[in-house]
Amino acid sequence: MSGHHHRRKFFTLKPVVACVAAAWLMPAGLAIAADDAALDTVVVSGSRTPTESFELPYSVDAVGREDITEGQLGVNASESLIAVPGLVVQNRQNYAQDLQISVRGFGARAAFGVRGVKLIADGIPATNPDGQGQVATFNLDVADRIEVLRGPFSTVYGNHAGGVIQLFTRDPAEKPQVSGRVIAGSFDTFKIGIGAEGTKNDIGYLLDLSHFETDGYRDHSDAVRDQAFAKLLFKPDEDSKLTIVANSLNQDDTKDPKGIDWDQYRNDPASVDDSALNYDTRKDISHAQAGATYQRNVGPHRLEVSAYAGQRHVMQVLSIPFFLQNPVTRPGNSGGIVDFDREFAGFGARWTHNIELDEKLLSLTAGLDYDWMQDDRRGFQNFVGSTLGVKGALRRDEVDTLTSIDPYLQASLEAGRWTLSAGVRHSRVEFDVNDKFLSNGDDSGEQTYSRTTPTIGVMFRATDDLHFYASAGTGFETPTFGEVSYSSGTGTLNLGLKPATSEQFEVGLKAQLPLRTRLNAAVFQVNTDNEVVVESSAGGRTVYQNAGKTLRQGVEIALDSKITDALSARASFTHMRAVYDESFVSNSTTIDEGNRIPGIPATMLFTELAYAHPAGVKAAIEGIYRSNVEVHDLNQDRAAPSYAIFNVRITAEQKHGPWTLGQMIRFDNIFDRGYVGSVVVGDSNGRYYEPGSGAAWYAGANATYQF
């Protein structure tokens, strides 16, 4: 192990100053009119109709294709979402558990995958009806933009919509073309991809295949990922469009390095706990889905209908000790291997009706979403005799069915300087567990959760370049299947968990400033009842409970400047107070009112200074700062320390006749700082820390040939 793994220096305010300086070294006195700016983007999140984000009374950001692809690996959504305020995207350095994503604190408790945040790709949910989602299914190589909706209007997307992240893939090019790309770098990372696209006779096609593999920064963290994507675009006439998309993701034998304790982290952050090696903790994932969306304009009105279906298989080996799986003393224990086959499907329909009233415009949208999933879920012991990490005796066998049906209505009224927006959604989520393994006491059960969630917002245009807004709404977050799967001690179902309900408030401004600068600023507050929190986490299995009230208060600021034609800068800042607003008891221990909610940094800062040469060469330096993160509700164990890291990327592009060639090189964590990238909240063994990687480099090339 190289010596740099043992150096550990953490700072407090110095990184903040350094990050700000890196991004805002601007020529003094440079004055460019605000109306020269072209910094606004068109989004559909929240309103469901294409609208400039500057005109919407809530916080919504769009990350464009250039920020997603240029100088990036196209492997993790954390690469491109890092600049969005209020959004924490933690790369666990663990492809078995996916990224850890939270929006204004929603989702921070997730031990794996994404919860509390709604994921959508091309209008198709990447979040199950229970709120469990997988951002790994996002195909970044074909992304056109990613929209991030925060605040009260997220709740118009129903259950687990503490925030909404939507990926939109690009439409096929007009002229046929083929492309190829390759990237290699640190930790034996390698990615290769090919694509083809074009349009003929009003039929567009986009095809993409990629293969990714890495040994990972940490021991026992190697992964292989294969992705495929296809998109067909039909335009029968000027008023209609049919889009068909299909994608797949396969990860075989993805190693799980798990978290480590503080001493292990300090001594060797690339290490893993012996339990991960003894049980060979790992996960196999295969995921495939397809969907279709039909859109038709009927005069000024619009109809949209979509449907999707898919399958997912997961086999995961955990490190639960064999003695905890004794069928005599623990008959309800479901073993140390999770194995399930999932089928899912759904459809949605909505009608948008636009009415002109004198000089006012009223837009009404009525819709219905239906989602269904069914798991054939099995559990096995993770040992046979003295051999660990292999499939042993069956300990769980059940069929889990989940359905949700959500009608909703939204309205927007534009009247002079004012815009009034409102929405209401009724969510009904039904859980049904049919236990076929009766020896553990028949774990069958069912539960239904329902909630109506209204939201309202208003925007005032003080000038063409300065808009003020305010919004308020209520939210609804059921437990996921993973959260009701285990209860404390017995391992049986935990259907007593209540849904969390929240009230969200937000005020903000959006401004076009001199220096071709766009400013977004928001102040928010979230009050939550029955917050679902971690009761215990051990051996790869997490048990949840309801806390009392929680409070999140914060401020978000985002700046985006086109200083000159060649020089640009952007920055985002988030400060949030996320605390328990009343005490509660967990594992016979009282969690005090005022304790910080674990997994949520109080302060985040991102800065970037970018230069683009007319010859096609671009360079940028990024600065990232995060304050410390509590790891347990008690706030007594060592918090993950604050850190600041810097990244550099350089890209180039050349055109030679029908050929377009590109090159990239990037350096991550250029000062080789040691830091904790994410935490395992409430781990009973104190293995909270998931280290971020040391200094790393990546280089790549791509080529496109247009016929």
N, C-alpha and C positions, 0 to 999 in steps of 0.2 A: 504494500500500500504506500502510495507516495506521501511524502511528508506534509504536503499542504492539507491533508485531511485532518491534521491535528492542530492546525492554527485556528483560533476562534477569537474574533474581535467583533463586538457588537457596539453600535453607537446609538445615540438618542437623537439630538437635534441636528448634528452635523450632516447626516445624509439628506435631511430635508433641505437644508441650505444648498448642498451640493447639487441635488436634483433640480431645484428651481433654477440655479445658476446655469446648469447645463442646457436647459430648454429655453431660457429667456435672455440669452446674450444677444439682444436685438440692437440694431443701430438706433441711437438716440435721435429723436426729432423726426423720424421718418413718418410722413403723414400721407396716407392713402385714403380716399373717401370710402365710407362704409358701403355706398351703393355700388362700388367696384367689386365687392365680395361676391363669390359664388360658392358659398359654404353650406347652403341648405340642401337637404335631401328629402326625397319623397318616401314616405313610409305608409304602411297600411295597419300596423299594430295599433290597437286601441280603437281606432275609428272603423277599421275593416274596409275602408275605401282609400284610394291613393290620395294623400294629402301631404303638403309640405310640413315637416316636423315643426317649423317655426310657427305654424298656425294652430298647433294643437295645445290644449290646456292641461298638459301633463308631461312627465319626463319620458322621452323616448329618443334613443340614439340609433343611428345606422352605421355599421362598419362596412365600408365599401370593399369592392373586389381587390383593389390595389393593396389595401391594408391586410387583407386576408392571405394574399398570395405572394406579394413581392418580398423576397428575402426571408420567407418563412418555410418551415418544413411541410406544412399542411397536414400535420398529424394530430395536434391537440388544439381545441378551441381556445385554450388559454393563450395561444400565440397572438391571436387577433383581438380578443376581448379585453386585454389587459388595460386598455385606455378608457374603458367605460366607467364613469363614476358610479358609486353605489354597488358595484358588482365585484365580488371576490371570486376569482377562478384560480383554485389551487391545484397545481400539478403535483400529484402525490409521488411522482416517479414510480408509479405502480399501475401498469396497464390492466391488472386484474380487477382493480376497484374503480377505474374511470376517474375523471376529474372530480374535484370537490367544488361545487358552485353554490354561492349564496347571493341573494339580491336583497339589500337592506336588512341582512340578517336572516332572511328566510332561506332554509336549506343548509344552514351551518352545521346542523346535528348529523347530517348524513354520514354513515360509516362507509357506505359504498354508493356509487351511482349518484343521481341527482334527485332531491326531494324538495318540495316547497316551491319549486320553480317550474313553470310550464315550458316544455320544449316542443317546438313545432318545426317541421321541415316540409316546405312546399305545400303548406296547408294540411299536412298529415301529422297527427300527434306523434311525437317521440316520447311522450309521457303516457304511462298507462292510466286507466281510470282511477286507480288508487293513489296516483301521484308519484309513482316511481318512474324515473326516466333514465335514459342512457344517451349522453351527448356524443359518445363514440360512434353512434350511427350517423352523425353529421359527416357528409363527404365534403371536405373543405376544398378539394381540388376542382370542384365544379361550382363552387359558391359564387354567387353574384353579390350578395350582401347578407349581413346578419343584423336583425333589428332587436334591440333590447328595450323592453317596456318596464318601467318601474312605477311604483306608487299605486294610488287608489284605482286607476283604470285597468290595472292588471286583473282585478277581480272579475271583469266582464268575461274572462276566459275560464271561470269556474274553479273547481276544486284544485288546490295546491298551486294556485296562480299568485304566489307572493311576488312574483315577477314573471315576465314572459320573454323567452329567447326564441326568435324565429329565424330559420335559415331559408333563404331563397336561392335556388340554383339558377344559373344563367340560362337564357334561351339560346338555342343553337345559332351559330353564325349563318349569315346569308350564303356565303360561298363555301363549298366543301373544303375541309382541311383536316390534316392529320397532325398529331403532335406526340412528342415523347419527352420524358424528363427523368433525371436521376439525381439523387442527393446521397452523400456519404459524410461521415464525420465521427466524432467522439463516441466512445462506448460501443464501437463496432456498429454504429447506426447506418442503415442503408435503406433507401427507398427508391423504387422505380415505378414509372407509370406510363401508360400510353392512352391516347384518346383519338376520337374521330367525331366530326360533326359537320353539319351542313343543312341546307334547305333546298328542296326541289318540289315543284308543283304544290307549293303552300304546305308542304310537310317537312317539318324540321326534326333532326335527330341529333342526339348527343350521347356518346358512349365513352365510358372511362373505366380503366382497370388500373389498380395499383397494388404493390406489394411492399410491405414495410417490415423491417426486423431490427432489433436492437438487443444488446446484452444488458443495457440499462446501467445507470450510474451506480446503483447499489448491487451488492451480491444478491443472487437469487431473484433477479428482476428482469430476465430476458423475456422477450415477447415477439410474436410474429403476427402480423395483421394483413389480411387480404380484403380489399374492398372492390366492389363492382357497382356501376351506376349506369342507368339507361333512361333517356328521356325522349319522348316523342311529342311533337307539337303540331296539332292540326288546326287549320283555320278554314272551316267550311265556307264562311262568308265574312264580310266586314264587321259583323256584329257578334260573332261567336268565336270561341276558342276552346279546344279540347286538349288537355295536357295529361299525358300518361307517364308516370315515373315508377321505376323499380330500382331497388338497391339491396345489396347484401354486405354483410360483415362476417368474417370468420377469424377467430383467434383460437388456435389450438395450443394447449400446454403453456398458457401464460402464467409465469411464476408470480407469486405473491410474497414480497419481502416483509409485509406487515410493518407495524411500528416498532420502535425500539425505545428503551428507557433512557434517562438523561445521561447516565454514565456511559452507556454504549454509544450514544450520540457524540459525547465529548471525546471519547477515545478513538472512535472510528465511525464516522457518519455513514460510510458505505456498507457497514456491516448489517447483519440480520440476526435476529434472535435464534437460538438453537432450535426452538420449536418449529420455526419455518422450514428448517433443513430436515429435522427428524421426520416431519409429516409430509415433506415436499409439498407445501401449500401452493395451490395452483388453481387455474380456472380454464375451462374450455367454453367458448362462446360461438354460436352460429346464429345468425339473424338474417332474415330475408323478408321483404315486404314489397308490395306494389299498390299503387293507388291511381285514381283518375279524378280530374277536376274539369267540369264543364262550366264555362262562363258565357253568358249571353246578355248583350245590351238590348233593352227594349225601350227605344226612345231614350229619355234621360234616366231610365231605371235600369236595374241590373239584377240578374238571377245567377246564382252560383250554387252548384251541386257537386259534392265530392264523395268518394267512397274509397276504402282501403281494406287490405287484409294482409296477414303475415304470420310467420312462425318464428319462434326463438327457442333455442336449446341452451341450457347452462348446466355444467357439471363443475362443482367447486369443492376442493378438498380443504378443510379447515384444520386447525391445530388443536381442536378440543381434546384434552387428555383422555386416554382410553378409560381411566378409572371413573370418569364422570358419566360414562355411557353404560354403566352396569345395569342390565335389564331388571335385576332384582331390587336394587336400592333406588334406582332412578328409572322406573318403567315408562315415564313420560318423555324421557330424553330422545330426541329424534336423530341422534347420531352426529358424526363429524363430516359427512359428505352430503351436500345439497345437489340434487339432480332433478331438473324439471324440464318438461316440454310444454311450450306455450303456444296457443293459437290466439290470434286477436283480429278484430275487424271493427269497422265502424262506418258511419256516414254522416254527412252534414249538409244542410241546405240553408240558404238565406236569400232574402229578397231585399233589395235596397230601393227605396222609393224617394225620389227627389221632387220637391214641390217649390215653385217660385211664388212667393207671396209679396206682391209689390216689389220692393227692393230687398226683400229678405229671401233666404234660401233655407228650407227645411228639408233635412235628410233623415229618413226613417229606415232602420234596418231591423228585420225580424228574422230569427233563425232558430235552428234546432240542431243539436249535436247528440249523436248516440254512439257510445263506445262499449265494446265487449271484449273480455279476455278470459281465457280458461287455462289453468295450469294443471297438468298431470304431475304432481309434485311427490318426490320420494326422498327419503333420508336413509343413509346407510352408515354403519360404523366405519371409521377411517382406519381400521386395522383388521388383520387376520392373524390370530395367534400373536406372535411377537413382531410381526412385520407391520410397520406403520406406513400410513399414507396410501393405502390400497382399499378398494371397495370391499367392505365386509358385510355383516348381516343387515338385513332390512330392518329399519326402525321407524319408518314413517311412510305412509302411502295414502294420499288423499287427492281429491279433485277440488281445486279452488276456482270459483267462478265469480267474476266481477262485472257488473253492468252499471252504466251511468247514462242518464238521459237528461239533457239540459236545454230547455227553451230559453231564449233571451230576446231582448228588445233594446235597441239603442236609437238615440235621436240626437241630432245636432242642428242648431238654429243659428244662422249667421244674420246679424242685424247691425249694419253700420260698423262701429268700432268693437262691437261685442260678439262673442261666440259662446253659446251655451250648449254644453254636451251632457248627456245623461245616459244611463244604461241600467238594466236590471236583468238578473239571470237567476233561474231557479235550478239548483243542482240536486240530483237524487242519485246516491251511490249505494249499491247493494252488494254486500259481501256474502258469499255462501261457501262453506267448507263442508265437503262430504268425505268423512274419514273412512277409509277402507282398511285401516290397520287397527282393529278394534282392541287389541291387547293393551293399548296404552290408555284405555278408559273411554274410548269413543270421543275423539276430539272434534266431532262435527259441531257446526254452529252457523249462525247467520246473524247479520247485522245490517241495518239500513240507516244511512245518514242523509239528511236533506237540509237545505239551507237556501234562502233567498238573499242575494247579495246585490244591493243597489249601489250606484255610484253617480256622482255629479261633478261637473267642472265648469268653470267660466274663465274666459280670456278677455282681456281689455287691451286694445291696441292704442297705446298712448301716442305713438308715432309709427310711421312705417317701419322704423328700425328698433322699436322698443315695445315689447309686449309683456304684460303681467298676467299671471293666472293663479287660480286656486282650485283645488279639487278635494273631494272626500269620498270615502267608500268603505264598504265592509267586505271582509274576506272569510274564506272557509277552507279548512285544511283537515281532511280525514287522516287517520292513521293509514299507512300503507300495509300491504300484505306482509312485508318483511317485518313491520313493527308489531303486528298482531300475532305473528307466528310463534312467539315465545313469551312465556311469563316467568317471573322470578322463581328459581328453585326447581319447579316441575318441568319447565320447557314446554308446557302445553299452551294452547291458544290464550291470547291476551285480549279477548274481545271486549273487556271492560274499558279499554282506552276510549276516551272521548275525543271528538274532533276539536281542533283549535279554531277559535273564531277571533277575528281581528277588526279593528277600526283604524283606518288609515287617513291621514290628513297631509296635505302638501300645498305650499305656496311657492311661487317662483317667478323668474323673469327670463326672457330670451331677448338678446340684443345683438344687433349688428353694429360693431364699433369701428373706429378708424384702424388703420393698418390691416384692412380687410380681415377683421377679427370677428369671430362669432363667440358670444358668451352665453352659456346656460348656467343658471344657478337655481337651487331649490333648497328649501328647508322642509323637513318632514317629521312626522311623528306616527308611530304605530303602537297601539294598545292591543294586547293579545290576552285572551282568556284560555285556560286549559292548554297552554303550550305543551307540545309533545317533546319530552326531553329524554336523554339517556339515563336510565337507572343503573345499568351496569354493562360493561363490555369486556368480555374475556374469551380467549381462544377463538376469536373470529366471530363470535355470536354476541349480538347486542340486544338487550332488553330495554323497553321503553316504558315511561309512565307519563302522566299528566302533571305538570307543575301548576302553579296558580297563575297570577298575572305577570306579564312581562311588559317592558317599555323600551322602545327604540326611538331615539331622537337624533337627528343628524342634519348635516348640511352637505350638499354636493355642488361642486363648481367644475365646469369644463370650459376650456378656452381652445380655440382653433384659429391659427393665424396664417395667412399667406403674406409673409413679410415682403418678399419680392417674388418675381417670377421664378427664381431659383431656390429661394430659402423659405422654409415654412417651419412652424413650431406648433405644438399642441401640449396641453397639460390637463390633468384631471385631479381633483382633490376631493376626498371624502373624510369626514369626521363624524363618528357615530357613537352615541352612548347607548349601549344595549345591556340592560340590567333586569334582574328579577324584581318585580314591583311589589311582591309580597313573599314572605317566607313559606317554605313547604318542606315536607319530610321525604327523604329519599334514603333507602337502606338504613332506616332507623336513625338517620342523621339529619339535623335541621340545616337547610340551605337558607342563609340569611337574606332578607330583603336588602337590595342594593348590590348584591354580588353580580359581577359581570357574567353575561351569558358566554360560555366557552365557544371557541371556534370563530370568533368575530374580532378582527382587528379594529381598534378604535380609530386609527388614522391610516389612510392610504394615499399615496401620491404617485402619479405617473407623469413623466415629462419626456418630450422628444424634440430634438432639433434635426431637421432633415434638409439635405441639399440635393438638387437635381440639376445636372449639367445638360446643356442642350444636346450634347453628343450622345445622350442616352445612359449616362452613368449617374447613379443615385447612391447617396450614403446617408446614414442616420445613426444617431446615438440615443439610446433609451435609458432613462433612469427610473427605478422602481423602489419605492420605500413602503414598508409596512411596519406598524407598531406591534408591540407584543400581543400574544394571543393566549388567553386562559385555556387550560386543557381540561378542567374539571369544575363542576358547579360550586364546589367548596372554595375555589380560588386559592387553595393552599399549596398545591404542587407547583413545581417550577413552570412558569409560563414560557411558551415558545418565544424567544427573544425577538426584539425588533431587528430589522435588517434593511440594508440598501444594496442593490446590485445594479450593474450597468451592462448593457448589451450594445453591440455595434453590428450593423448590417450594411453590405455594399452589393448593389446589383448593377447589371449592365445589359443593354439590349442593342442589337444591330439588325438591320433589314437589308437583305440582299435578294432583290427580285421577289420570287414567291416564298423565300425563306425568311423567317424571323427567329433569331438566335438570342438566347439569354443565358446569363451566368449570375451566380449569387455566391456570397460567402458571408457567414455571420459568426460572431463570437459572443457567446453568452457568459454572463458573470465574469467579465474580463479581469476583475481584480481578485477572482478566486475566493470570494467571501463564503464562509460557512454559514448556513442558515437552515431553519426548519421551514420547509415549503408548505406543509399542512400538518394537521394534528388529528389523532384518533380520539375523539371526545370521550372522556369518562372511562378509559381503559382500566379494568380492574387490576391489571398487573403493572400499571404505570408505564406501559409502552405507548406513550402518547405521540411520539415524535416521528414524523416522516421527513427525512432530510431532503432538501433541494440539492441539485447537482452542483459540483464544482465547475471550474472554468471548462468550457466546451467550445468546439468549433464545428462548423458544418459548411460544406461546399456543394454546389450543384450546378447543373446545366440543363437547358431545355431547348427544344427546337420545334418549330411549327412550319409546315409546308402547306400553302394555300393553292388549290388547283385553279 
